[in-house]
Amino acid sequence: ASLAARAGERRLKAAGEVGLTAPLEHASLALELWRPVAGIEHLPATLELAAGVARLEVPGATTGAGPARLAANVPLAAAAALVQRAGGPAEILAAWPLARAGGPIELDLEAPQLDSGALYPLLGAGQRRERWSAGVRLTLAVDPADPVAGRGSLELTAPRLDLGDRSFAAGELRLSLAGGRLALEPLRLTAGGLELELAGHAALSPEWRPGDPVAELLASVDARLAAGPALEPAAPRLELGRLLELLGLPPLGFDARAGLEASFAADLTDPAGGRAEVRLAELEVDLEGGTVTSPQVTLRLAGGRLELAPARLAGGGQEIELAASAPLRRSWRPGMPPAELFGPLAVELAAGPQALEPGAPPLDLGALFALAGRPPPALGLRTGLEAGLEVDLGRPPAGRGTLALADLELEVEGTRVVAEEPLRLRLAGGRLELEATRLRAAGEPLRLAATAELAPAWRPQDGAAAAVERLAVDAEGGLDAALLNPILGGGVARGPLRLTLALAGPPGRLEGRVVADGPAAELIWPSPYVSRIEAPRVELGIADGELEIRRAEGRLNDGTMVLTGRRSRDGRLVIDGVFDDVSYRVDYGLSLTGDARLRLALDPAGQGEISGSITVERGLLRRHVDPDRELLRQLLVPAELLAGDDDAGAGVELDVDVGTVDGVRIKNNLADLRLLWSNLRIRGTLAEPLPVGRLTAEPDGYVYLYGQTVRVDRAALTFPGEPGVEPQLDVTFTTSLEDPEVRDAASRFPTSLYHEEAAQRERTELTAELGAGLGETLASRLSKSLGPIELGVGSDLLVFGETDPGTRLTIGQDVSPNVSLAASFSLSDEGATTYVLDFHDFDRFPRLVAQVFTTDQDREGATLQQVVELAGPRQDRRQPRIRELRFVAPAGLVDRRLRQAVGFAAGDRLPPGVDFDVEIDVAEELRQRGYPDALVEVARQPVEEGRVDLVIRIAPGPRVRFVFTGDRPPAPARRAIASIYRGGYLEPSTLEEMRQQTVRALRALGYVAPRVEVSAADDPTWEDGDRTVTIAAGGGRR
């Protein structure tokens, strides 16, 4: 028969013959195809069937890459199987009897370029995800009955394999089959910018037959892989992350480079019994905070054991030596979970001069955190390390091992704790034990020991909390209170503590006792109002899962404090507090002293109530208050900045009664009066307290503001206690124009106002913003040029016994604590000026006042006053006088401004209880100068009868400056934002709080979505300080 056909550009010519009685015994076919598939122009072929064997010959196919040829002898049975696997018309061949089918398959193929895109459709296999192309030279002789015994060779020229997102290419690939062994000659492979060399051979399984899984074809493998300098000395190191990506494995999460040499030899029926070695030379691993290097890391598999040879890792000034090994389970097979491959894992770790060699650096926890790009931990740790651990990953509690820390040194905010002997931790028999050791910070050492009984059935996926069945901890000895700083919520502790601790039982049901006693210790919280607890003593009892505060006591702000309470198993907390003679310094320098009986009750969600009573025994506002700088500032600070977090304390209700004994006395440059109240209650919540009651001012009090003096005849402030309802103010007063006695009362007010230069600058700024046309505004503008003086507008002359009905401008300055100089100008009579030199408050003659003056009429003279107190002294003569203010502080820190912040000078009497006020005022002055963590101690040192030295010790800490860039909040808001900052371990949290407060301040100015970044860094360029905090703000749309 013969056939010719055409379909477009495709053409077919065929001719052949077949014996009808025995078609498979003799048949022949000759055909020619033109453009049968893409890439083939002309394909001549002959096919002959004889004795059940098909012989196919393609003498010279014309392709775009050149001529190709093929010769093949295929038994029909094998052909049927091949066609069937390819999805071809196997049913046609199966219909013919294959009486004498058998014998080897022989192939001889040579093609300058084969492409899967053209070959797959020709074989009827359709398109697949992978694509490949190569020049091919193939010879193969394989008996289907025993394929492993075949022989052949394959040479691929310029092979390329594309797997979608991955591509591999090589110059030439040579593969040979002989004696049941498949061998790959060294292959130089490039992929993803990497260059690898691969070589090896594999023994084939003699039992394998066509149709069996291909994975069972290989009995054993012996392979070698090399990359980087192992190929050529000048070659770049291999990027390990990209290699894993090419192999389709999970990424590392960091960049790593190394020279690579690997070998592997294993019987795939027993992979755990193979041998392998992987060597990474000149390893570099890039972490967020630095680079870790190692000269060589070697991983070996031999004798059924996987071993990491000792490897020295270095980075961030640290050196660690690591080694590990684990037996492989012989029962493991490919496809089983990888975790089941390993037996007990043994790990050895060493660091420090004792474990490595002299001169090796100790292990530094802070350096490791920095290397990982994480913020430094609150706990600093430096130690030598030697550890050996063997643990079954399937049963970790059954492991055994030891951890030894030599020369252990801990540091918390500059407080060092050292171990007097190596600290040892042992794991054996399901028990983890910390051997008794002694830690010393200062004074008496702390003895510490602990044991933990581990749950035998625990697995890592169960979580760490389930690992311990029973815990026992014993500690006794001395402890530095500064170690508590990280848990004090912004507080600072110092001084020695003695600790006794004994706890035992299941983790959720511990029982025991904890006692901490520090007669010479103190704890200080600087905000919102300074709280100082001295000589703290705490005794806790734990039983049946409940925590009992048996007694917590100490001196709180020169008073006493006693706390008791309980935290139940369900998380409910009740604390009762008794406070006696406790003093607090609150806004505007108001000092309060009183007693309190309070109860705090909270449920597990933090909701609850504060109830009880507070009795203010006495209150005194004696510090001078600058109305512009301190009162008007509240009008300029954004409301959002004052409000803080709306949710804070919203779930804690208040039910507190506030009583008083003597009320609050205000006697300063602004007022001379007393506030009283009765039945004042505080309701609402901790986030929004609501006072209920009435405040009244004692009659005949006086108020002085902006040069005006008024007498308060009646004043009452009524708080309704309803949200959103403003308090009602009822005031009746008398001015100096209505009653001459009021004018005479003006002499009660001090002649020295706020002498801080910064306050004068702020006063000028604030009065300019307010635009008030008051006489004090003019005074403050003049004071900027004249320095620290007092200016006022009034009608009083400074000469004793004389008055002027006209208005006068008076300028005064303190020359010393005993001498003042003043000039008074008449505003109605040009050129009329009175000058006064005033002598007062002498130690031996405290009530004697002398003046030397020149009047408006150019008369010169002097006056002398001696006050005789017939009813007894108005001031307690038992109060000592200050001989000297003595500062113990770094050189250059103490200046006139800091001395003025004390509020007292040499010769002043020192009332009781003001030492604490002085500490607060000096610390606040230092904070305004950029010392946010300054610590101040004030003590009286008697020097002679009736006289003391006021000793002020200052530890300023690091100095910080604040730089606002971009859209800056107003000046008062900037001061409030800067006051939040704290250094050390509190820095990250306070920087975030500063960012949030800056956002609130900008929103108050109308910015819709401000963007704020706050950062802190050491500033070596700043000669006067250590650290700079930058607040960079972008307001955006307004």
Residue pairs with C-beta under 8 A, 6 or more apart in sequence:
1 15
1 16
1 17
2 13
2 14
2 15
2 16
3 12
3 13
3 14
3 15
4 11
4 12
4 13
4 14
5 11
5 12
6 12
9 34
9 35
10 33
10 34
10 35
10 36
11 32
11 33
11 34
11 35
12 31
12 32
12 33
12 34
13 31
13 32
14 29
14 30
14 31
14 32
15 29
15 30
15 31
16 27
16 28
16 29
16 30
16 31
16 47
17 27
17 28
18 26
18 27
18 28
19 25
19 26
19 27
23 49
23 96
24 49
24 52
24 76
24 96
24 97
24 98
24 99
25 49
25 50
25 51
25 52
26 49
26 50
27 47
27 48
27 49
28 46
28 47
28 48
28 49
29 46
29 47
29 48
30 44
30 45
30 46
30 47
31 44
31 45
31 46
31 47
32 42
32 43
32 44
32 45
33 40
33 42
33 43
33 45
34 41
34 42
34 43
35 41
36 43
36 122
37 118
37 121
37 122
38 117
38 118
39 63
39 64
39 65
39 113
39 115
39 118
40 61
40 62
40 63
40 118
41 62
41 63
41 64
42 61
42 62
43 58
43 61
43 62
44 58
44 59
44 60
44 61
45 56
45 57
45 58
46 56
46 57
46 59
47 54
47 55
47 56
47 57
48 54
48 55
49 55
49 76
51 100
52 75
52 76
52 77
52 98
52 99
52 100
52 101
52 102
53 73
53 74
53 75
53 76
53 101
53 103
54 72
54 73
54 74
54 75
54 76
54 79
55 71
55 72
55 73
55 74
56 70
56 71
56 72
56 74
57 70
57 71
57 72
58 68
58 69
58 70
58 71
59 69
60 67
60 68
60 69
61 67
61 68
61 69
61 70
61 111
63 111
63 112
63 113
64 113
65 111
65 112
65 113
65 135
66 112
66 113
67 112
68 109
68 110
68 111
68 112
69 108
69 109
69 110
69 111
70 107
70 108
70 109
70 110
70 111
71 106
71 107
71 108
71 109
72 105
72 106
72 107
72 108
72 109
73 103
73 104
73 105
73 106
74 82
74 105
74 106
75 101
75 102
75 103
75 104
75 105
75 144
76 93
76 96
76 98
76 101
77 98
77 101
77 102
77 144
78 101
78 105
78 144
78 210
79 93
80 90
80 93
80 94
80 98
81 144
81 210
81 211
83 89
83 90
83 93
84 90
86 123
86 124
86 125
87 124
87 125
87 126
88 123
88 124
102 145
103 143
104 141
104 142
104 143
104 144
104 150
105 140
105 141
105 142
105 143
105 144
106 140
106 141
107 138
107 139
107 140
107 141
107 152
108 138
108 139
109 136
109 137
109 138
109 139
110 136
110 137
110 138
111 135
111 136
112 135
112 157
113 133
113 134
113 135
114 133
114 134
114 135
114 136
115 131
115 132
115 133
116 128
116 130
116 131
116 132
116 133
117 127
117 131
120 126
120 127
120 128
121 127
129 163
129 164
130 161
130 162
130 163
130 164
131 161
131 162
132 159
132 160
132 161
132 162
133 159
133 160
134 156
134 157
134 158
134 159
134 160
134 173
135 156
135 157
135 158
136 154
136 155
136 156
136 157
137 153
137 154
137 155
137 157
138 152
138 153
138 154
138 155
139 152
139 153
140 150
140 151
140 152
140 153
140 154
140 177
141 150
141 151
141 152
142 150
142 151
142 152
143 149
143 150
144 209
144 210
147 208
147 209
147 210
148 180
148 204
148 205
148 206
148 208
149 179
149 180
150 177
151 177
151 178
151 179
152 176
152 177
152 178
153 174
153 175
153 176
153 177
154 173
154 174
154 175
154 176
155 172
155 173
155 174
155 175
156 170
156 172
156 173
157 172
158 169
158 170
158 171
158 172
159 169
159 170
159 172
159 173
160 167
160 168
160 169
161 167
161 168
161 169
166 191
166 192
166 245
166 246
166 248
167 191
167 192
168 189
168 190
168 191
168 246
169 189
169 190
169 191
170 187
170 188
170 189
170 190
171 188
172 187
173 184
173 187
174 184
174 185
174 187
175 182
175 183
175 184
175 185
176 182
176 183
176 185
177 183
180 203
180 204
180 206
181 201
181 202
181 203
181 204
182 201
182 202
182 203
182 204
182 218
183 200
183 201
183 202
184 198
184 199
184 200
184 201
184 223
185 199
186 197
186 198
186 199
187 197
187 198
187 199
188 195
188 196
188 197
189 195
189 196
189 197
189 198
190 196
191 246
192 242
192 245
192 246
193 239
193 242
194 227
194 238
194 239
194 242
194 243
194 246
195 227
195 231
195 235
196 225
196 226
196 227
196 238
196 243
197 225
197 226
197 227
197 231
198 223
198 224
198 225
199 223
199 224
200 221
200 222
200 223
200 224
200 264
201 221
201 222
202 218
202 219
202 220
202 221
202 222
203 218
203 219
203 220
204 217
204 218
204 219
205 216
205 217
205 218
205 219
206 219
208 216
208 217
215 334
218 268
219 267
219 268
219 269
220 265
220 266
220 267
220 268
220 274
221 264
221 265
221 266
221 268
222 263
222 264
222 265
223 263
223 264
223 265
224 261
224 262
224 263
224 264
225 260
225 261
225 262
225 263
226 260
226 261
226 262
227 235
227 238
227 243
227 259
227 260
228 235
228 236
228 237
228 238
228 258
228 259
228 260
228 281
229 235
229 237
229 259
229 281
229 282
230 259
230 260
230 261
230 281
236 257
237 257
237 258
237 259
237 282
237 284
238 257
238 258
238 259
238 260
239 255
239 256
239 257
240 252
240 256
240 257
240 258
240 260
240 280
241 251
241 252
241 254
241 255
241 256
243 260
244 250
244 251
244 252
245 251
254 285
254 286
254 287
255 285
255 286
256 283
256 284
256 285
256 286
257 282
257 283
257 284
258 280
258 281
258 282
258 283
258 284
258 297
259 280
259 281
259 282
260 278
260 279
260 280
260 281
261 277
261 278
261 279
261 281
262 276
262 277
262 278
262 279
263 276
263 277
264 274
264 275
264 276
264 301
265 274
265 275
265 276
266 273
266 274
266 275
266 276
266 301
267 273
267 274
268 334
270 330
271 328
271 332
271 333
271 334
272 304
272 328
272 329
272 330
272 332
272 341
273 304
273 330
274 301
275 300
275 301
275 302
276 299
276 300
276 301
276 302
277 298
277 299
277 300
277 301
278 298
278 299
278 300
279 296
279 297
279 298
279 299
280 294
280 296
280 297
280 298
281 295
281 296
282 293
282 295
282 296
283 293
283 294
283 295
283 296
283 297
284 291
284 292
284 293
285 291
285 292
285 293
285 315
287 315
287 371
287 372
287 373
288 372
288 373
288 374
289 316
289 369
289 370
289 371
289 372
289 373
289 374
290 315
290 316
290 370
290 371
291 315
292 313
292 314
292 315
292 316
292 371
293 313
293 314
293 315
294 311
294 312
294 313
294 314
295 312
296 311
297 308
297 309
297 311
298 308
298 309
298 311
299 306
299 307
299 308
299 309
300 306
300 307
300 309
301 307
301 328
304 327
304 328
304 330
305 325
305 326
305 327
305 328
306 325
306 326
306 327
306 328
306 342
307 323
307 324
307 325
308 322
308 323
308 324
308 325
309 323
310 321
310 322
310 323
310 348
311 321
311 322
311 323
312 319
312 320
312 321
313 319
313 320
313 321
313 322
314 320
315 371
316 367
316 368
316 370
316 371
317 361
317 364
317 367
318 351
318 361
318 363
318 364
318 367
318 368
318 371
319 351
319 356
319 360
319 361
320 349
320 350
320 351
320 363
320 385
321 348
321 349
321 350
321 351
321 355
321 356
322 347
322 348
322 349
323 347
323 348
323 349
324 345
324 346
324 347
324 348
325 345
325 346
326 342
326 343
326 344
326 345
326 346
327 342
327 343
327 344
328 341
328 342
328 343
329 340
329 341
329 342
329 343
332 340
332 341
339 393
339 394
342 393
343 392
344 390
344 391
344 392
344 393
344 399
345 389
345 390
345 391
345 392
345 393
346 388
346 389
346 390
347 387
347 388
347 389
347 390
347 391
347 401
348 387
348 388
348 389
349 385
349 386
349 387
350 356
350 385
350 386
350 387
351 360
351 362
351 363
351 383
351 384
351 385
352 360
352 361
352 362
352 363
352 383
352 384
352 385
352 386
352 406
352 407
353 359
353 360
353 361
353 362
353 384
354 384
354 386
354 406
354 407
355 384
355 385
355 386
355 406
362 382
362 383
362 384
362 407
362 409
363 381
363 382
363 383
363 384
363 385
364 380
364 381
364 382
365 377
365 379
365 380
365 381
365 382
366 376
366 377
366 380
366 381
369 375
369 376
369 377
370 376
375 988
378 412
378 413
378 486
378 985
379 410
379 411
379 412
379 486
380 410
380 411
380 412
381 408
381 409
381 410
381 411
382 407
382 408
382 409
382 411
383 405
383 406
383 407
383 408
383 409
384 405
384 406
384 407
385 403
385 404
385 405
385 406
386 403
386 404
386 406
387 401
387 402
387 403
387 404
388 401
388 402
389 399
389 400
389 401
389 402
389 403
389 427
390 399
390 400
390 401
391 398
391 399
391 400
391 401
391 427
392 398
392 399
393 460
394 459
395 456
396 454
396 458
396 459
396 460
396 467
397 430
397 454
397 455
397 456
397 458
397 467
398 430
398 456
399 427
400 427
400 428
400 429
401 426
401 427
401 428
402 424
402 425
402 426
402 427
403 424
403 425
403 426
404 422
404 423
404 424
404 425
405 419
405 422
405 423
405 424
406 422
407 418
407 419
408 418
408 419
408 422
408 423
408 439
409 416
409 417
409 418
409 419
410 416
410 417
410 418
410 439
411 417
412 482
412 483
412 485
412 486
412 985
413 482
413 485
413 486
413 984
413 985
414 482
415 441
415 480
415 482
415 483
416 441
417 439
417 440
417 441
417 480
417 483
418 439
418 440
418 441
419 437
419 438
419 439
419 440
420 437
420 438
420 439
420 440
420 445
421 437
421 438
422 437
423 434
423 435
423 437
424 434
424 435
424 437
425 432
425 433
425 434
425 435
426 432
426 433
426 435
427 433
430 453
430 454
430 456
431 451
431 452
431 453
431 454
432 451
432 452
432 454
433 450
433 451
433 452
434 448
434 449
434 450
434 451
435 449
436 447
436 448
436 449
437 447
437 448
437 449
438 445
438 446
438 447
438 448
438 477
439 445
439 446
439 448
440 446
440 478
441 478
441 479
441 480
441 482
441 483
442 478
442 480
442 496
443 478
443 496
444 477
444 478
444 496
444 498
445 477
445 478
446 475
446 476
446 477
446 478
446 479
446 499
447 474
447 475
447 476
447 477
448 474
448 475
449 473
449 474
449 475
450 471
450 472
450 473
450 474
451 471
451 472
452 468
452 470
452 471
452 472
453 468
453 469
453 470
453 471
454 467
454 468
454 469
455 466
455 467
455 468
455 469
458 466
458 467
465 507
468 507
469 506
470 504
470 505
470 506
471 503
471 504
471 505
471 506
471 507
471 510
472 503
472 504
472 505
473 501
473 502
473 503
473 504
474 501
474 502
474 503
475 499
475 500
475 501
476 499
476 500
476 501
477 498
477 499
478 496
478 497
478 498
478 499
479 496
479 497
479 498
479 499
479 516
480 494
480 495
480 496
480 497
481 493
481 494
481 495
481 496
481 497
481 518
481 521
481 522
481 523
482 492
482 493
482 494
483 493
484 493
484 523
485 491
485 492
485 493
485 984
485 985
486 985
488 523
488 525
489 525
490 525
490 526
490 527
490 982
490 986
491 523
491 524
491 525
491 526
492 523
492 524
492 525
492 526
492 933
492 935
493 521
493 522
493 523
493 524
494 521
494 522
494 935
495 518
495 520
495 521
495 522
496 518
496 520
496 521
497 516
497 517
497 518
497 521
497 536
498 516
498 517
498 518
499 514
499 515
499 516
500 513
500 514
500 515
500 516
501 512
501 513
501 514
501 515
502 512
502 513
503 510
503 511
503 512
503 514
503 542
504 510
504 511
504 512
505 511
505 512
508 545
509 544
509 545
510 542
510 545
511 542
511 543
511 544
512 541
512 542
513 539
513 540
513 541
513 542
514 538
514 539
514 540
514 541
514 542
515 537
515 538
515 539
515 540
516 536
516 537
516 538
517 536
517 537
517 538
518 535
518 536
518 537
519 535
520 535
521 534
521 535
521 536
522 532
522 533
522 534
522 535
522 536
523 532
523 533
523 536
524 530
524 531
524 532
524 533
524 935
525 531
525 532
526 923
529 584
529 585
529 586
530 557
530 584
530 585
530 916
530 919
530 920
530 923
531 556
531 557
531 584
532 556
532 557
532 916
533 554
533 555
533 556
533 561
534 554
534 555
535 554
535 555
536 552
536 553
536 554
537 551
537 552
537 553
537 554
538 549
538 551
538 552
538 553
539 549
539 550
539 551
539 552
540 547
540 548
540 549
540 550
541 547
541 548
541 550
542 548
544 569
545 569
546 566
546 567
546 568
546 569
547 566
547 567
548 565
548 566
549 563
549 564
549 565
549 566
549 575
550 564
551 562
551 563
551 564
552 561
552 562
552 563
552 564
553 560
553 561
553 562
553 563
554 560
554 561
555 561
556 579
556 582
557 582
557 583
557 584
557 916
558 581
558 582
558 583
558 913
558 916
559 579
559 580
559 581
559 582
559 583
559 593
560 578
560 579
560 580
560 581
560 582
561 577
561 578
561 579
561 582
562 577
562 578
563 575
563 576
563 577
563 578
564 575
564 576
565 573
565 574
565 575
565 576
565 600
566 573
566 574
567 573
570 604
571 603
571 604
572 601
572 602
572 603
572 604
573 600
573 601
573 602
573 608
574 599
574 600
574 601
574 602
575 599
575 600
576 598
576 599
577 596
577 597
577 598
577 599
577 600
577 612
578 596
578 597
579 595
579 596
579 597
579 598
580 595
581 593
581 594
581 595
581 617
582 593
582 594
582 595
582 596
583 591
583 592
583 593
583 913
583 916
584 591
584 592
584 593
585 591
585 592
585 916
585 917
585 920
586 592
588 621
588 623
588 625
588 630
588 631
589 621
589 622
589 623
589 625
589 917
589 921
590 619
590 620
590 621
590 664
591 619
591 620
591 621
591 622
591 913
591 914
591 917
592 616
592 618
592 619
592 664
593 616
593 617
593 618
593 619
593 913
594 614
594 615
594 616
594 617
594 618
594 660
594 661
595 614
595 615
595 617
596 612
596 613
596 614
596 615
597 612
597 613
598 610
598 611
598 612
598 613
598 614
598 656
599 609
599 610
599 611
599 612
600 608
600 609
600 610
601 608
601 609
601 611
602 608
602 652
605 651
606 651
606 652
607 651
607 652
608 651
608 652
608 653
609 652
609 653
609 654
609 655
610 652
610 653
610 654
610 655
610 656
610 686
611 654
611 655
611 656
612 655
612 656
612 657
613 656
613 657
613 658
613 659
614 656
614 657
614 658
614 659
615 658
615 659
615 660
615 661
616 658
616 659
616 660
616 661
616 663
616 664
617 660
617 661
617 662
618 661
618 662
618 663
618 664
618 665
619 660
619 662
619 663
619 664
619 665
619 675
620 664
620 665
620 666
620 667
621 664
621 665
621 666
621 667
621 668
621 671
622 667
622 668
623 668
623 903
623 917
623 921
624 668
624 669
624 750
624 752
624 753
624 754
625 631
625 668
625 669
625 670
625 754
626 753
626 754
626 759
626 763
627 670
627 705
627 706
628 762
628 763
628 766
628 767
628 770
628 776
628 780
629 754
629 759
629 762
629 763
629 766
632 766
632 770
633 766
633 972
634 642
636 766
636 769
636 970
636 971
636 972
636 973
637 970
637 972
637 973
637 976
638 969
638 970
638 973
638 1000
638 1001
638 1003
638 1004
638 1005
639 1004
640 1000
640 1001
640 1003
640 1004
641 973
641 976
641 977
641 997
641 1000
641 1001
641 1004
645 687
646 687
647 687
648 686
648 687
649 685
649 686
649 687
650 685
650 686
650 687
650 688
651 685
652 685
652 686
652 687
653 683
653 684
653 685
653 686
654 682
654 683
654 684
654 685
654 686
654 689
654 690
655 681
655 682
655 683
656 681
656 682
657 679
657 680
657 681
657 682
658 677
658 680
658 681
658 682
658 693
659 678
659 680
660 676
660 677
660 678
662 674
663 674
663 675
663 676
663 677
663 698
664 674
664 675
665 673
665 674
666 672
666 673
666 674
666 675
668 750
669 704
669 749
669 750
669 753
669 754
670 703
670 704
670 705
671 701
671 702
671 703
671 704
672 701
672 702
672 745
672 748
672 749
673 697
673 698
673 701
673 702
673 703
673 712
674 697
674 698
674 701
675 695
675 696
675 697
675 698
676 695
676 696
676 697
676 698
677 693
677 694
677 695
677 696
678 693
678 694
679 693
679 694
680 691
680 692
680 693
680 694
680 695
680 719
681 691
681 692
681 693
681 721
682 689
682 690
682 691
682 692
683 689
683 690
683 691
683 692
683 721
684 690
684 721
684 723
688 723
690 719
690 721
690 722
690 723
691 719
691 721
691 727
692 719
692 720
692 721
693 718
693 719
693 721
694 716
694 717
694 718
694 719
695 716
695 717
695 718
695 719
696 715
696 716
696 717
697 712
697 714
697 715
697 716
699 712
699 713
699 714
700 711
700 712
700 713
701 711
701 712
701 715
702 709
702 710
702 711
702 712
702 742
702 745
702 748
702 749
703 709
703 710
703 712
703 733
704 746
704 749
706 774
706 775
706 776
707 774
707 775
707 776
707 792
707 793
707 794
708 735
708 736
709 735
709 736
709 742
709 743
709 745
709 746
709 749
710 733
710 734
710 735
710 736
710 742
711 733
711 734
711 739
711 741
711 742
711 745
712 731
712 732
712 733
713 732
713 733
713 734
714 730
714 731
714 732
715 729
715 730
715 731
715 732
715 733
716 729
716 730
716 731
717 727
717 728
717 729
717 730
718 727
718 728
718 729
718 730
719 727
720 727
720 728
734 742
735 742
736 742
736 743
736 746
736 795
743 795
743 796
746 794
746 796
747 796
751 790
751 812
751 814
751 820
751 822
752 790
752 814
753 790
754 760
754 763
755 788
755 814
755 900
756 788
756 897
756 900
756 901
757 787
757 788
757 897
758 897
758 928
760 780
760 783
760 784
760 788
761 784
762 971
763 780
763 783
764 780
764 781
764 783
764 784
765 971
767 774
767 776
767 777
767 780
767 781
775 792
775 793
775 809
776 791
776 792
776 793
778 791
778 793
779 791
779 792
779 793
779 809
780 791
782 791
782 811
783 789
783 791
786 811
787 813
788 813
789 811
789 812
789 813
790 810
790 811
790 812
790 813
791 809
791 810
791 811
791 812
792 809
792 810
792 812
793 807
793 808
793 809
793 810
794 807
794 808
794 810
795 803
795 804
795 805
795 806
795 807
795 808
796 803
796 804
796 808
796 810
797 803
797 804
797 808
797 824
797 834
798 810
798 812
798 822
798 824
798 834
798 836
798 838
798 851
798 853
799 834
799 836
799 851
799 853
799 855
799 863
800 849
800 851
800 863
800 865
801 863
802 855
804 826
804 856
806 826
806 827
806 828
806 829
807 826
807 827
807 828
808 824
808 825
808 826
808 827
809 824
809 825
809 827
810 822
810 823
810 824
810 825
811 822
811 823
811 824
811 825
812 820
812 821
812 822
812 823
813 820
813 821
813 822
814 820
815 821
817 841
817 905
817 906
817 907
817 908
818 839
818 840
818 841
818 842
818 907
819 837
819 838
819 839
820 837
820 838
820 840
821 835
821 836
821 837
821 838
822 835
822 836
822 838
823 833
823 834
823 835
823 836
824 833
824 834
824 835
824 836
825 832
825 833
826 832
826 833
826 856
829 856
832 856
833 854
833 856
834 853
834 854
834 855
834 856
835 853
835 854
836 851
836 852
836 853
837 851
837 852
837 853
838 849
838 850
838 851
839 849
839 850
839 851
840 848
840 849
840 850
841 907
842 848
843 881
843 907
845 866
846 875
847 866
847 867
847 868
847 869
848 864
848 865
848 866
849 864
849 865
849 867
850 862
850 863
850 864
850 865
851 862
851 863
851 864
852 861
852 862
853 860
853 861
853 862
853 863
854 860
855 861
875 909
876 909
876 911
879 909
879 910
879 911
879 912
880 909
880 910
880 940
880 942
880 946
880 947
880 948
881 907
881 908
881 909
881 910
881 946
881 947
881 948
882 904
882 905
882 906
882 907
882 908
882 909
882 910
882 947
882 948
882 949
882 950
883 906
883 943
883 944
883 947
883 948
883 949
884 906
884 943
884 949
884 950
885 899
885 902
885 904
885 905
885 906
885 949
885 950
885 952
886 941
886 949
886 950
886 951
886 952
887 893
887 894
887 898
887 952
887 953
887 954
888 951
888 952
888 953
888 954
889 952
889 953
889 954
889 956
890 954
890 956
893 954
893 956
894 954
897 925
898 922
898 925
898 926
899 905
901 921
901 922
901 924
901 925
902 918
902 921
902 922
902 950
902 952
903 914
903 917
903 918
903 921
904 910
904 914
904 918
904 950
910 940
910 948
910 950
915 938
915 939
915 940
916 938
918 938
918 950
918 952
919 936
919 937
919 938
922 936
922 938
922 952
922 954
923 934
923 935
923 936
926 934
926 936
926 954
926 956
927 934
927 979
928 975
929 959
930 959
930 960
930 961
930 962
930 1025
931 956
931 957
931 958
931 959
931 960
932 957
932 960
932 979
932 981
932 982
932 983
933 957
933 958
933 982
933 983
933 984
934 954
934 955
934 956
934 957
935 954
935 955
935 957
936 952
936 953
936 954
936 955
937 952
937 953
938 950
938 951
938 952
938 953
939 951
939 953
940 948
940 949
940 950
940 951
941 948
941 949
941 950
941 951
942 948
943 949
957 983
958 983
958 1025
958 1026
958 1027
959 1024
959 1025
959 1026
959 1027
960 981
960 983
960 1016
960 1025
960 1026
960 1027
960 1028
960 1029
961 1019
961 1022
961 1025
961 1027
961 1028
961 1029
962 974
962 977
962 978
962 981
962 1028
962 1029
962 1031
963 1028
963 1029
963 1030
963 1031
964 974
964 1031
964 1033
965 1030
965 1031
965 1032
965 1033
966 1032
966 1033
966 1034
966 1035
967 1002
967 1007
967 1010
967 1033
967 1034
967 1035
968 974
968 1033
969 977
969 998
969 1001
969 1002
969 1005
969 1033
970 1001
970 1005
973 1001
976 997
977 994
977 997
977 998
977 1001
977 1031
978 994
978 1029
980 990
980 993
980 994
980 997
981 987
981 990
981 991
981 994
981 1029
982 990
983 1027
987 1016
991 1014
991 1015
991 1016
991 1029
992 1014
994 1014
994 1029
994 1031
995 1012
995 1013
995 1014
995 1031
998 1010
998 1012
998 1014
998 1031
998 1033
999 1010
999 1012
1002 1010
1002 1012
1002 1033
1002 1035
1003 1010
1005 1035
1005 1038
1006 1038
1007 1035
1007 1036
1007 1037
1007 1038
1008 1036
1008 1037
1008 1038
1009 1036
1009 1037
1010 1033
1010 1034
1010 1035
1010 1036
1011 1033
1011 1034
1011 1036
1012 1031
1012 1032
1012 1033
1012 1034
1013 1031
1013 1032
1013 1033
1014 1029
1014 1030
1014 1031
1014 1032
1015 1029
1015 1030
1015 1032
1016 1027
1016 1028
1016 1029
1016 1030
1017 1027
1017 1028
1017 1030
1018 1026
1018 1027
1018 1028
1019 1025
1019 1026
1019 1027
1019 1028
1022 1028
